[in-house]
């Protein structure tokens, strides 16, 4: 698996934004997450997969 733990739990309310990523240098991409709506409080895992091409 190529998954990376980005650190502690990040909370995001509906309509909020989270940006997280391994900032090894200035040009490295980051992961942005925006939660548009929430019907009810739930627990779960958000999995984001990315392909890096050079």
C-alpha positions in Angstrom: 0.0 0.0 0.0 1.2 3.5 -0.8 -1.1 5.2 1.8 0.5 7.9 4.0 -0.8 9.0 7.4 -0.9 12.8 7.3 -0.9 13.2 11.0 -3.5 13.9 13.7 -7.3 13.8 13.1 -8.4 16.9 11.1 -12.0 17.9 11.7 -14.0 19.7 9.0 -17.6 21.1 9.4 -20.0 21.1 6.5 -18.9 23.9 4.1 -15.4 23.9 5.6 -12.1 23.2 3.9 -9.1 21.1 4.8 -5.7 21.2 3.0 -3.2 18.6 4.0 -0.1 17.1 2.4 3.6 16.3 2.7 5.1 19.7 1.9 8.6 18.5 1.1 9.3 21.6 -1.0 7.4 24.5 -2.6 6.2 22.7 -5.7 4.9 19.5 -4.1 1.1 19.2 -4.5 -1.3 19.1 -1.5 -4.6 17.4 -0.9 -7.7 19.7 -0.6 -11.0 18.4 0.8 -14.2 20.3 1.0 -17.3 18.9 2.7 -20.3 20.3 0.8 -23.2 18.9 2.9 -23.8 16.7 5.9 -27.1 14.9 6.4 -26.3 13.5 9.9 -23.1 13.1 12.0 -21.4 10.0 10.9 -18.1 8.2 11.5 -16.0 6.8 8.7 -12.8 6.9 6.7 -12.2 9.2 3.7 -9.8 7.6 1.4 -8.0 9.7 -1.2 -5.8 8.1 -3.8 -3.4 10.2 -6.0 -1.1 9.3 -8.8 2.1 11.3 -9.0 3.6 11.6 -12.5 7.0 13.2 -13.2 
